[in-house]
Amino acid sequence: MSIENIKFGLGSIKPLPKQLEPLKNEPKTEEKKGSFVEMFKQAIKDVNDLQIGADKKIEGLMLEKPGISAHDAMIALEKASIAFQMMTQIRRQITRAYEEVMRTQV
């Protein structure tokens, strides 16, 4: 195979689009704001908001408010349920990790 054939093959390769390049202005992990505690508080608030929204949809369904269907209420209820189950699992894992750290001897 000659070098000319290789150059011809390389000419057909297109450069990557700008969307695939890493963001140069993205802050490094040390520079990012917020802590684990703040992130966890926000996650708990989001789960609570999902549960409140599901309650309102079910209440609207029972009171036959216009625009609320059984389908919407069930979807909201399942979203809230899954989010709550996930939050419970995360809490359980954090508790286990804390207990394991406390068991380690110094």
NORHUVEN-V479089 format. One record per backbone hydrogen bond with DSSP energy under -0.5 kcal/mol. NH is the residue of the N-H (numbers start at 1). CO is the residue of the C=O. E is the energy in kcal/mol with one decimal. If there is no record, write none. Layout:
# NORHUVEN-V479089
nh:NH co:CO e:E
nh:NH co:CO e:E
This chain:
# NORHUVEN-V479089
nh:6 co:2 e:-1.2
nh:7 co:3 e:-2.5
nh:8 co:4 e:-2.1
nh:9 co:5 e:-2.0
nh:10 co:6 e:-2.2
nh:11 co:7 e:-1.4
nh:12 co:8 e:-0.6
nh:12 co:9 e:-0.7
nh:13 co:10 e:-1.1
nh:20 co:17 e:-1.3
nh:21 co:17 e:-0.6
nh:21 co:18 e:-0.8
nh:31 co:28 e:-1.1
nh:32 co:28 e:-1.0
nh:39 co:35 e:-2.3
nh:40 co:36 e:-2.6
nh:41 co:37 e:-2.5
nh:42 co:38 e:-2.2
nh:43 co:39 e:-2.0
nh:44 co:40 e:-2.3
nh:45 co:41 e:-2.2
nh:46 co:42 e:-2.4
nh:47 co:43 e:-2.2
nh:48 co:44 e:-2.4
nh:49 co:45 e:-2.5
nh:50 co:46 e:-2.1
nh:51 co:47 e:-2.1
nh:52 co:48 e:-2.5
nh:53 co:49 e:-2.5
nh:54 co:50 e:-2.2
nh:55 co:51 e:-2.3
nh:56 co:52 e:-2.3
nh:57 co:53 e:-2.1
nh:58 co:54 e:-2.4
nh:59 co:55 e:-2.6
nh:60 co:56 e:-2.6
nh:61 co:57 e:-2.2
nh:62 co:58 e:-2.5
nh:63 co:59 e:-2.2
nh:64 co:61 e:-0.9
nh:65 co:60 e:-3.0
nh:68 co:65 e:-1.2
nh:69 co:67 e:-0.6
nh:73 co:69 e:-2.1
nh:74 co:70 e:-2.4
nh:75 co:71 e:-2.2
nh:76 co:72 e:-2.4
nh:77 co:73 e:-2.3
nh:78 co:74 e:-2.5
nh:79 co:75 e:-2.5
nh:80 co:76 e:-2.2
nh:81 co:77 e:-2.2
nh:82 co:78 e:-2.8
nh:83 co:79 e:-2.4
nh:84 co:80 e:-2.2
nh:85 co:81 e:-2.5
nh:86 co:82 e:-2.4
nh:87 co:83 e:-2.4
nh:88 co:84 e:-2.3
nh:89 co:85 e:-2.1
nh:90 co:86 e:-2.5
nh:91 co:87 e:-2.4
nh:92 co:88 e:-2.3
nh:93 co:89 e:-2.4
nh:94 co:90 e:-2.5
nh:95 co:91 e:-2.5
nh:96 co:92 e:-2.3
nh:97 co:93 e:-2.4
nh:98 co:94 e:-2.4
nh:99 co:95 e:-2.6
nh:100 co:96 e:-2.4
nh:101 co:97 e:-2.2
nh:102 co:98 e:-2.4
nh:103 co:99 e:-1.5
nh:104 co:100 e:-1.0
nh:104 co:101 e:-0.5
